[in-house]
Amino acid sequence: MSNSFAQPILRTRELADAVRVVERLLAIADTSELEVDFEAQVFSEAALTPLLDVLPDVEWWTMRDEGVPSGESSDPSAHLPVWVRSWCMAPEVTGALLAAVGESPAAVRWDFTGWPEAPEIGLGIGGTRGAFVTLCVNARDLDLTEPATDHTVFVHVKQVEAERAPWLAARVGLHVIGDLVMSPH
C-alpha cells in the first residue's frame, strides 16, 4: 500500500469557506465511490460529548502513555485526552461532524474514485491511491500536531503526479500554499 502526498491550497479562519472549496474540488472529481474518514484530538468532556452524539461507537484511544484503546473501556471521558477516529462513513455525516468538532483539532478526509484527466500537464485520470481531499479543522498539518485558529484544505495526489496539486488548486481559483508532504494515511 502506498501513501498519497498532500499539498495545502487554502488556509482560512472561515470554516464555511473551506467547506465550499472542498465541495468545488469534489465537483470536479469522480465521486462515484465517496466515503469520509475522520479523526480528532479531544481534550475535554465538553468537546467529547458532541462528537459521541454524532459517532456513538467511535474508535478511540488515549493520548497518554498508557494508550488504552477503545476496546478496553467503554468510557473515553475517563481517559482524556483521547484520539477519536472513524473510517468509511457516508459523506452525509460531514456537516454534523464539523458542527460537533468545536475547537478540537480534527481532520475530515474525503476518499473518492479519482481526479479528472489533466491533459494540459500531461496527466491522465488520477486513480484512488492519490484521490483525496482533507480539511484540517483547527490544525495546520495532517498529523494534527500544529493547533491553529484556522482551517487548511489539502489536495492529495500520487507523488509521481505532484504537478496535479497546483493544477487542481487552479481549477478552484487557488494556488498551492505549502510543500507537498507524505500523508500519514
C-alpha positions, 0 to 999 in steps of 0.5 A, spaced: 500 500 500 502 506 498 501 513 501 498 519 497 502 526 498 498 532 500 499 539 498 495 545 502 491 550 497 487 554 502 488 556 509 482 560 512 479 562 519 472 561 515 470 554 516 464 555 511 469 557 506 473 551 506 467 547 506 465 550 499 472 549 496 472 542 498 465 541 495 468 545 488 474 540 488 469 534 489 465 537 483 470 536 479 472 529 481 469 522 480 465 521 486 462 515 484 465 511 490 465 517 496 466 515 503 469 520 509 474 518 514 475 522 520 479 523 526 480 528 532 484 530 538 479 531 544 481 534 550 475 535 554 468 532 556 465 538 553 468 537 546 467 529 547 460 529 548 458 532 541 462 528 537 459 521 541 452 524 539 454 524 532 459 517 532 456 513 538 461 507 537 467 511 535 474 508 535 478 511 540 484 511 544 488 515 549 493 520 548 497 518 554 502 513 555 498 508 557 494 508 550 488 504 552 484 503 546 477 503 545 476 496 546 478 496 553 473 501 556 467 503 554 468 510 557 473 515 553 471 521 558 475 517 563 481 517 559 482 524 556 485 526 552 483 521 547 484 520 539 477 519 536 477 516 529 472 513 524 473 510 517 468 509 511 462 513 513 457 516 508 459 523 506 452 525 509 455 525 516 460 531 514 456 537 516 454 534 523 461 532 524 464 539 523 458 542 527 460 537 533 468 538 532 468 545 536 475 547 537 478 540 537 483 539 532 480 534 527 481 532 520 475 530 515 478 526 509 474 525 503 476 518 499 473 518 492 474 514 485 479 519 482 481 526 479 479 528 472 484 527 466 489 533 466 491 533 459 494 540 459 500 537 464 500 531 461 496 527 466 491 522 465 485 520 470 488 520 477 486 513 480 484 512 488 491 511 491 492 519 490 484 521 490 483 525 496 481 531 499 482 533 507 480 539 511 484 540 517 479 543 522 483 547 527 490 544 525 495 546 520 498 539 518 495 532 517 498 529 523 494 534 527 500 536 531 500 544 529 493 547 533 491 553 529 485 558 529 484 556 522 482 551 517 487 548 511 484 544 505 489 539 502 489 536 495 492 529 495 495 526 489 500 520 487 507 523 488 509 521 481 503 526 479 505 532 484 504 537 478 496 535 479 496 539 486 497 546 483 493 544 477 487 542 481 488 548 486 487 552 479 481 549 477 478 552 484 481 559 483 487 557 488 494 556 488 498 551 492 500 554 499 505 549 502 510 543 500 507 537 498 508 532 504 507 524 505 500 523 508 500 519 514 494 515 511 
